[in-house]
């Protein structure tokens, strides 16, 4: 009894250390990437290079399935520590090049890609560790905290990075990021993550390739996981790009808002995402996969007043009425989007065996990440085509959400209880033989 209580306390402490390390590491990486982009802008004076470098640094995130295979094969605590130390070494190397006046645009691009690649390996190890460090009943809340940290880092990086870069300069920003990575690595040494060494019959490359094949096959065979991946991808295709692409266009161009109102509006959107992540624990107890379509219908209903705020009649009343109605609709939509995303991913975590967890989570995240830029391109074309009728893309989003709600209801209409799986035990035994 005492031993079990000590074990729970130990795991709680380990999760706290993991969470604190995430704050330091993710924020340090985001700050450095943004600071390097600004430095490239100062070197060249070209906004296209600034944007290209920042975009290229996100491409390695698509390699996260490899990170998932690594996370399932090796000690996850060791991996987290190694990746933080690797980031620290990359930062140190760049600092030396900067001191020697060899920090060219190409070098900056390489550093940003390396940091992003390390992040692609790092995140699956963290995601796969969470179910081992918290009680199952608190898994949604734990995932919400981790996702909230990621969203906060992405929101704070452009603001804080710009301030630090302007006031302290790139060199100080680099030193600060290096210290952050080192501090995170040292902290993670004290985490206790259960690990069972798996037998390795082939060389590491062949083993990882086989593991990835197993992961993709498992996702394809498990219909419940495949459905969850489709839902996550659709959310990233339909909703997320609307705020990323449409938010700035609507607030800045359509509503002609001031710099202050624009900044406040975008900040409210970002804060809504964080609020959704932090309140997932309140809603998760009442959520079921079989009734998930109701949440999607609520989002669809909220899109109607959002669309109304973009009509010529509403815009004719002045900036403030349309601005307030738009944000009043966006806040609950952004919160619901985050809550649904975390809930769906948590269901996958709960039903996936530990030795497949890293691969499965990484595959789902990679597919969702691929869907987002596709959606951004589509919305970019829509807002360009209907620049004078911006309510039309919003109405299309309304129709897409109704269709998604119908698809989701069909997915789970025969599901009696949320824990139902597709003969998981038999599938698991077959894949364990690999």
Secondary structure, DSSP 8 states (H G I E B T S, - for coil): -HHHHHHHHHHHHHHHHHHHHHHHHHHHHHHHHHHHHHHHHHHH--HHHHHHHHHHHHHGGGGHHHHHHHHHHS-HHHHHHHHHHHHHHHHHHHHHHHHTT---HHHHHHHHHHHHHHHHHHHHHHHHHHHHHS-GGGHHHHHHHHHHHHHHHHHHHHHHHHHHHHHH-HHHHHHHHHHHHHHHHHHHTT-----------S-HHHHHHHHHHHHHHHHHH-HHHHHHHHHHHHHIIIIIHIIIIIHHIIIIIIS---HHHHHHHHHHHHHHHHHHHHTHHHHHTT--GGGHHHHHHHHHHHHHHHHHTTSHHHHTT-HHHHHHHHHHHHHHHHHHHHHHHHHHHHHHHHHS-HHHHHHHHHHHHHHHHHHHHHHHHHHHHHHHHTTT-THHHHHHHHHHHHHHHHHHHHHHTT-SSTT--SSHHHHHHHHHT-
